[in-house]
Amino acid sequence: QVQLVESGGGPVQPGESLTLSCSASELISGYETMGWFRQAPGKRREAVACISEGERMPHYAEFARDRFYISRDNAANTMYLRMNRLTPEDAAEYFCAADSRRGLGSFRLCVSGSFGSWGQGTQVTVSS
């Protein structure tokens, strides 16, 4: 099973940007769909964005649309999440996930959250 390691989290001020990385222990070309999720203290885990090979567009949660951008670099075995115009409501532990099943698509896996592999998370703090 692939090992996923998130990095890039940290403290930022409102309005600033941050890019998270998710490094994999093996070729991510074998994982059709990958995604980012987050969980704030006392809240349920929620999907942020998911990306699937062959799809024209990734799937974004409503709060992430037009602010966050998900991408993947198969050659580097890494997935990214660029987050712009951060607000205190974006503060959370961010997790990356990967799934090797074919044909499910980014929307379906984002909604269900049923990814096969998960990272340990990276903390994002947004405060002034």
Secondary structure, DSSP 8 states (H G I E B T S, - for coil): ---EEEE--EEE-TT--EEEEEEESS-GGG-SEEEEEEE-TTS--EEEEEEETT-SS-EE-TTTTTTEEEEEEGGGTEEEEEE-S--GGG-EEEEEEEE--SS--HHHHHHH---SEE---EEEEE--
